[in-house]
Amino acid sequence: HLAALDHAQKTGDVFAIALGLEGMGATLIAGGETAQGVQLISAGLATRDRSGAPLPAGEHGDVDRALDKAVADLGVVGVDEAKATGADLDLDEVLAFASRQ
């Protein structure tokens, strides 16, 4: 995911950046780094919203499954807090955050 995210950043492909963040987030959640994963998914979704390219309906499944697992791990309040943190990151912050994961 990091290589794809790096390439997307270099080409300025916002859709690919968001997809990379969401994929990394889901992977982190699956690996037990749930709060960080939720933050990346939220940052990806926020990036999509800011750019006017929302997550296509057919791609909600992976994100929804990851967030369902996150709720099971952290509870609703924990997920909401992590979502808020991720959504507040600007693109430079989120890319720096993602590269540290």
Residue pairs with C-beta under 8 A, 6 or more apart in sequence:
1 20
1 23
1 24
1 27
2 24
2 98
2 99
4 16
4 19
4 20
4 23
5 16
5 17
5 20
5 21
5 24
5 95
5 98
5 99
7 16
8 16
8 17
8 19
8 20
9 17
9 95
14 47
14 48
14 51
14 53
15 48
15 51
15 53
17 44
17 47
17 91
17 95
18 44
18 45
18 47
18 48
18 51
18 53
18 55
19 44
20 44
20 98
21 40
21 41
21 43
21 44
21 47
21 94
21 98
22 40
22 41
22 44
22 45
22 55
22 62
22 63
23 62
24 37
24 40
24 98
24 101
25 36
25 37
25 38
25 39
25 40
25 41
25 42
25 43
25 44
25 66
26 37
26 41
26 62
26 63
26 65
26 66
27 37
28 34
28 36
28 37
28 40
28 101
29 37
29 38
29 41
29 66
29 67
29 69
29 70
29 73
30 37
30 66
30 69
31 37
32 73
33 101
34 69
34 70
34 73
34 74
34 78
34 82
35 74
35 78
35 81
35 82
36 82
36 101
37 66
37 70
38 67
38 70
38 74
38 79
38 82
38 83
38 86
39 82
39 83
39 85
39 86
39 89
39 97
40 86
40 94
40 97
40 98
40 101
41 63
41 66
41 67
41 83
41 86
42 82
42 83
42 84
42 85
42 86
42 87
43 86
43 87
43 89
43 94
43 97
43 98
45 55
45 63
45 87
46 86
46 87
46 89
47 91
47 94
48 54
48 55
55 63
67 79
70 78
70 79
70 82
71 79
74 82
86 94
89 97
